Amino acid sequence: MSKSRHPLIALTWNPQRVRKKGRPQGTWKRSVESERVESEEEEEEEEEEEEEEEGEGEEEEEEEQEEEEEQEQEEVEEEEQEQEEGKKTRVAPIPGIQHRRIL
């Protein structure tokens, strides 16, 4: 998540006094809550962390591909068993897409 560099402006009610009749008097006070300004070193550290996360993401993608391949193999095996039993399937497995079987 990238950090915003814009200051946060908070509006708070600053009551001055309360009238006996009518609405209370007061003013809306603006308070600026600025986020800390990031130095170049911190930006470099964040870039390094993002690169590390990207590396982890590639490993996760490889794992997902392996899982998909295993699922496809299981689907093919199940279809072969169903065909042996005499059941007909109308949908053929397409790599990367999960289907519901229509019997």
Secondary structure, 3 states (H helix, E strand, C coil): CCCCCCCEEEEEEEEEECCCCCCCEEEEEEEEECCCCCCHHHHHHHHHHHHHHHHHHHHHHHHHHHHHHHHHHHHHHHHHHHHHHCCCCCCCCECCECCCCCC
